[in-house]
């Protein structure tokens, strides 16, 4: 029997997956464990393995196309098997349900109208029409009324799902930000016997790849998303139960609502387009209808696309006739205006020249204007689908910016002493210490003195964190990840440097695990390595603040009344005004400034 392969949910924020590459083509033999395709989620690109043996009969999405979680991407079965029945079974029930609901609704609406029409007719007609006519109308209406109960009886009876000896396995929420997950690998195929503690699949979330346990014993009857496909949280990914059980009723309930919504959206769109087209036509007709013109002239103007407002009528009262439209030249009006303007401007000059130089030679002709070559460019662009990680960044940062009221405090810090201290420390330190390590350590110490900055807004309460976990924004090819340095206030500069480098390497290799990116109480975003003078960052909720660190610039500064060269670094603190006030943010930056300008205090 052909098996439908669907897009799995491989991360907590995944709503769809992009088929980056197919490793198999239609007609190829497939074994359990073979990599069918590579699927791009919002976090990473992962291999999607087959959990079934057979032949790849059908591919539902081309490379580069996005498929929603639980969407069909392929069909695997026996060689030469007719897979259309599997496709029909996957999609047929939803349209039927939508049509039945529509018919039922239309029948209910039409019945009262017919009854009202019949009542009105019987009330008005007795004075002029004989009684047999009224009875004839009643008889004509009866067949329509009798037909409706028949359609209702034909509706498919609802099946009691509790009586079906099978259990639906849904995509679990594996992290606090997860909305979907991508099936990285299926560990079983349809027909296999599974235990309650077996790992059914490896699921990739926006944070890491984790195992999904079914907690049910029986036979694996159905696999929804294929390897590499995404599935929404609580979406069906598998069904386990007694062998031979009909699981169609369990799948129908999830498919019907989506089809109904799609039909409604299409209807609304078509109606809006029709209204727009009608309005445009009416506007054009009203503009032309106020101009005096013969019907033939109007017809010719419409065929040629000429606006009658631009045509000058030669008939009585300025009425436009056929001749006026046929002789109309669109550029004539502009040329005439330009000619008139140039004549008016040059005439006084010529008269003045003649009167003042009557005894001199005639003025020389003006030189011809210089010929400037024209350049005609071609507009072109390239469009790429939005990656799953970029979608997650877009959603999270939009929620932060438009939910948390941001305000910004900027301060300049003299880094001369930090530069000297870093040079001396690196002479004896086991690892190289960066300026970012200095800033991270200074922030950890400053947060101890300003607990309001190390807090979170939780709706009806504010949490003041006594521990200090600092998130460090790391840029990767697909977007941005934020690993967390835990208990940063108790770690040395060398330990902080080692952890930051380790996390940066994992982030770029897509090896970071969810626990390594969760639980931050404060965040640092550093663009100093790019020579940025100053910038602001969006808060990484639920943190109350994020620090934007710029590059160290050599600028003239005043010291002891003299202008001398100095090394200045600007930092900007973005604050959530629901938790932190302006004075609190400024006080935190003052403490940070004093620590970096006297770095020996970091060692106390």
GIGI-V903946 format. One record per pair of residues at least 24 apart in sequence whose ideal C-beta (glycine too) atoms are under 7 Angstrom apart, sorted by the first residue. I is the first residue (numbers start at 1). J is the second residue. D is the distance in whole Angstrom. If there is no record, write none. Layout:
BEGIN
I;J;D
I;J;D
END
This chain:
BEGIN
1;77;7
2;57;6
2;75;5
2;77;3
2;81;5
2;83;4
2;86;4
3;52;5
3;75;7
3;76;5
3;77;6
3;190;5
3;223;7
4;72;6
4;75;6
4;86;5
4;90;5
5;73;6
5;74;4
5;75;7
5;76;6
5;226;3
6;70;5
6;71;6
6;72;6
6;73;7
6;224;4
6;225;4
6;226;6
6;229;6
7;67;5
7;68;7
7;69;5
7;70;6
7;71;5
7;73;6
7;225;4
7;226;7
7;229;3
7;230;5
7;231;7
8;181;7
8;182;6
8;183;2
8;203;7
8;225;3
8;226;7
8;227;7
8;229;4
8;230;6
8;231;5
8;237;6
9;69;5
9;171;4
9;180;4
9;181;4
9;182;6
9;203;7
9;225;7
9;230;5
9;231;3
9;232;6
9;233;7
9;235;6
9;237;7
10;41;5
10;46;6
10;181;5
10;182;2
10;183;6
10;184;6
10;203;5
10;204;4
10;205;7
10;230;6
11;41;5
11;42;6
11;43;5
11;178;6
11;180;6
11;181;5
11;182;6
11;204;6
11;205;4
11;206;4
12;173;6
12;174;6
12;175;4
12;177;5
12;178;1
12;179;6
12;181;6
12;205;4
12;206;5
12;207;7
12;233;7
13;42;5
13;177;6
13;178;6
13;179;5
13;180;6
13;206;4
13;392;5
14;41;5
14;42;6
14;69;6
14;179;7
14;180;3
14;181;6
14;182;6
14;206;7
14;230;4
14;388;6
15;68;7
15;69;6
15;179;6
15;180;5
15;230;7
15;232;6
16;66;5
16;67;6
16;68;5
16;69;6
16;230;6
17;41;6
17;67;6
17;182;5
17;228;6
17;229;5
17;230;4
17;388;7
18;64;7
18;66;5
18;385;6
19;61;5
19;63;6
19;65;6
19;67;7
19;73;7
19;228;7
20;45;5
20;63;7
21;63;6
22;59;7
22;63;6
24;56;5
25;56;7
26;56;6
26;57;7
26;58;7
26;59;6
27;55;7
27;56;7
28;56;5
29;55;6
30;54;6
30;55;7
30;56;5
30;76;6
32;189;5
36;74;7
36;226;6
36;227;6
36;228;7
37;228;5
38;228;6
39;182;6
39;228;3
39;229;6
40;387;6
40;388;6
41;182;4
41;204;6
41;230;6
41;388;4
42;206;5
42;387;7
42;388;3
42;389;5
42;391;5
42;392;4
43;204;7
43;205;7
43;206;4
43;207;7
43;388;6
43;389;5
44;204;7
44;510;5
46;182;6
46;184;5
46;204;5
46;228;6
47;184;7
47;227;7
47;228;7
48;183;7
48;226;6
48;227;3
48;228;2
48;229;7
49;185;4
49;186;6
49;227;4
50;76;7
50;227;6
51;186;3
51;188;6
51;189;4
51;223;6
52;76;5
52;189;4
52;190;6
53;189;7
54;78;6
55;79;4
57;81;6
57;83;4
58;83;5
64;385;7
66;385;6
67;229;6
69;180;5
69;225;7
69;230;4
69;231;4
69;232;4
69;235;5
70;224;6
70;225;6
70;231;5
70;232;7
70;235;5
70;236;7
73;226;5
73;229;5
74;226;6
89;248;7
93;252;4
93;255;6
93;256;7
94;255;4
94;256;4
94;258;7
94;259;4
95;259;6
97;256;4
98;256;7
98;259;5
98;260;4
98;263;6
100;155;5
103;151;6
104;152;7
107;148;5
107;151;7
111;145;7
111;148;7
114;141;6
114;144;7
159;249;4
161;249;6
161;250;6
164;245;6
164;249;7
164;250;6
165;241;5
165;242;4
165;245;5
166;221;6
166;239;5
166;240;7
166;241;3
166;242;7
166;245;5
166;247;6
166;250;7
167;216;5
167;239;7
167;240;5
167;241;6
168;236;6
168;239;6
168;250;6
169;200;7
169;214;5
169;216;7
169;237;6
169;238;4
169;239;7
169;240;6
170;234;5
170;235;6
170;236;6
170;237;7
171;231;5
171;232;6
171;233;5
171;234;6
171;235;5
171;237;5
172;212;6
173;233;5
174;203;7
174;205;5
174;210;5
175;205;6
175;207;5
175;514;5
177;206;6
178;205;5
178;206;7
178;233;6
179;232;7
179;233;6
180;230;5
180;231;6
180;232;5
180;233;6
181;205;5
181;230;7
181;231;6
182;228;7
182;229;7
182;230;5
183;225;5
183;226;7
183;227;5
183;228;7
183;229;6
183;231;7
183;237;7
184;209;5
184;227;7
185;227;6
186;223;6
186;227;6
188;220;5
190;220;6
190;221;7
190;222;7
190;223;6
191;219;7
191;220;7
192;220;5
193;219;6
194;218;7
194;220;6
194;240;6
200;238;6
205;514;7
206;392;5
207;513;7
207;514;3
207;517;6
208;512;7
208;513;4
208;514;5
214;238;7
214;240;6
216;240;4
218;242;6
219;243;4
221;245;6
221;247;5
222;247;5
291;320;7
292;317;6
292;318;6
292;319;4
292;320;7
293;319;7
293;320;4
294;320;7
294;321;5
294;322;7
296;322;5
297;321;5
297;322;5
297;324;7
297;325;5
300;325;5
300;326;7
301;325;5
387;478;5
389;478;4
389;479;4
390;478;7
390;479;5
393;479;5
393;480;6
397;538;5
400;538;5
400;539;5
400;541;5
401;538;5
404;539;6
404;541;6
404;576;4
404;578;7
405;576;7
405;577;4
405;578;6
406;539;6
406;574;5
407;575;5
407;577;5
407;582;7
408;536;5
408;572;5
408;573;7
408;574;6
409;572;7
409;573;5
409;575;7
409;582;7
409;585;4
409;586;5
409;589;6
410;534;7
410;570;6
410;572;4
411;571;6
411;589;4
411;593;6
412;568;5
412;570;5
413;568;7
413;569;5
413;571;6
413;593;5
413;596;5
413;597;6
414;566;6
414;568;6
414;597;5
415;552;5
415;567;5
415;568;7
415;569;5
415;596;7
416;566;6
416;567;5
417;597;6
417;598;6
417;599;6
418;596;5
418;599;5
419;567;6
421;599;4
425;493;7
429;494;6
430;494;6
431;494;5
431;497;5
431;498;6
432;497;7
433;493;5
433;497;5
434;497;7
435;528;7
435;552;7
436;500;7
436;526;5
437;493;5
437;496;5
437;497;5
437;500;7
438;596;7
438;599;7
439;524;6
439;549;6
440;470;6
440;472;7
440;485;7
440;488;6
440;496;6
440;524;6
441;493;6
441;496;6
441;602;5
442;592;5
442;595;4
442;596;5
442;602;6
443;470;6
443;522;7
443;524;6
443;547;6
443;592;6
444;468;5
444;470;6
444;488;4
444;489;4
445;489;6
445;595;6
445;602;6
446;588;6
446;591;4
446;592;5
446;595;6
447;522;6
448;489;6
449;591;6
450;584;7
450;587;6
450;588;4
450;591;7
452;579;7
452;580;6
452;584;5
453;522;7
453;544;6
453;545;5
453;580;6
453;584;7
453;588;5
454;521;5
454;522;6
455;544;5
455;579;5
456;542;4
456;543;7
456;544;6
457;542;7
457;544;7
457;576;6
457;578;5
457;579;5
458;542;7
462;579;6
465;521;4
467;521;7
468;521;6
469;519;5
469;520;5
469;521;5
470;520;7
470;522;5
470;524;6
471;520;3
471;523;4
471;540;6
472;500;6
472;503;7
472;524;6
473;523;7
473;524;7
473;525;4
474;503;7
474;504;5
474;507;4
476;507;6
476;508;5
481;507;4
481;512;6
481;517;6
482;517;6
482;520;7
482;523;6
482;540;6
483;507;6
483;512;6
483;516;5
483;517;6
484;516;7
484;517;6
484;518;7
484;519;6
484;520;5
524;549;6
525;549;7
528;552;7
533;570;7
534;570;5
534;572;7
535;572;7
536;572;5
536;574;6
537;574;5
538;574;7
539;574;5
539;576;6
544;575;7
544;576;5
544;579;4
544;580;5
545;573;6
545;574;6
545;575;5
545;576;7
545;580;6
546;574;5
547;571;6
547;573;6
548;572;4
548;574;7
END
